[in-house]
Amino acid sequence: MEHITEIQNLIEMIERANNIILIHQQTEFPDENSISNYERLKMQYFEELAEIFNQMNIPLKLTA
């Protein structure tokens, strides 16, 4: 059950990152540095999610 909680938390963090990215993109002068930082953070969350799935013998391949 511990994996379920980790997966749920990571998905929520990805959703938050997506929302923050969207907010930055919709401003009159988008902060490209912030967008880039949140994109990297989101990718880190995806990598952690993939690792958990791999531990559960559910292989995932991430593509950028």
N, C-alpha and C positions, 0 to 999 in steps of 0.2 A: 504493500500500500504506500510505502514511502515514495516510490517512483511516481505514483499518481499525483501526489502533492507537489513534487518537484516539477512535473510536467505542467500542471495547472499554473503554478507560479511563473514558470518561464513563458507560457503562453500569455499570461496577463502582462508580463513585462514587455513582451513583443508588441502587444496591443498598445500599451502606454507609449512605447517608443514610436510606433506608427502615428499615434495621435499628435505627439509633440512634433514629429517631422511634418505632418500635415499643417499644423499651426504655423510653423516657420515658413513653409512653402507658400502659404496664403497671405503672408504679410506683403506690404508694398515693396519692401526691400528685404528679400529673403536672406537670412544669415546662413550662407553656404557652409561656413565652418561648423556651426551648430548642427546643420542637417547632416553633414559628413560624419560628425562625431556620433550622432544618434544612429546613423546607418551602420557604423562600425559596432556600436553597442548591440544593435539588433542582430547583427551577424554573430556576435559572441554568444548571444542567447540561443540562436539557432544551432550553433556548434555544441553548446551544452545540451540542448535538447536531443541532437543527433547522438551524442555520447550516451545519454540515458537509454535511448531506443536501442543502440548497439549493445548495451549491457543486457537488454531484455531480448537479445537475438532478433531484433527488428532493424535490419540495416537500412540506413538512410544515406543518400548522397546529396550533398549541398552543392548547388551551382550558384555562381554570382550573377 
